[in-house]
Amino acid sequence: MFVHIGGECTVSDKFIVGIFDFDGTTQDNSDTRSYLRRAEADDRVEIVSPDIPRSFVVTADRIYITPISTATLRRRLSRSYGVIDNDV
């Protein structure tokens, strides 16, 4: 199944490694911030929308920065597997 992650972008759920909150993981001098900088230098980062980023999706070969919240993406991913998640 494919999950819509914002803008015109969909990603196969088979390749999603993780979905992370942008603000909660990218504080000054964080390892995540360094990871994103290295990925950007390697041309592996794609910004899916000009809107304010709320999360990023890590796949096997790319990182997608998206304005969609982690809760919404998690709900979409759960629905692609037929799981009803009432906590989100």
Secondary structure, 3 states (H helix, E strand, C coil): CEEEEECCEEEEHHHEEEEEEHHHHCCCCCHHHHHHHHHHHCCCEEECCCCCCCEEEEECCCEEEECCCHHHHHHHHHHHCCCCCCCC
